[in-house]
Amino acid sequence: MATMNISLPDRMKQWVEDRVQSGRYANASDYMRALVRSDQDYRERLARLQAAVTEGLESGVSSRTPDEIRAEALRELSDEV
């Protein structure tokens, strides 16, 4: 595992230490890894959302009514369960 040293203002350092003292994280490194994982997950979800928006914009105007689209979406959701 690689090592990285970071500098934090006193208030941020105290924040990290408080999170560790809460017992949820074993140490400051564990907390920082959790923050990085969270950011990675966020960026991946954001990229998928942007791709879906782009796909929707590029697909053009639908010939279906809003009720037809809603019914299809509900069918797809119930199939997933």
Number of C-alpha atoms within 10 A of each C-alpha: 3 3 6 6 4 5 7 9 8 9 9 11 13 12 12 19 15 13 16 17 13 10 9 10 18 12 14 16 14 12 17 13 12 13 12 11 12 12 12 12 12 12 12 12 12 12 12 12 12 12 12 12 12 11 11 12 10 9 9 8 8 9 8 9 9 10 9 11 13 12 12 12 12 12 11 11 10 9 8 7 5
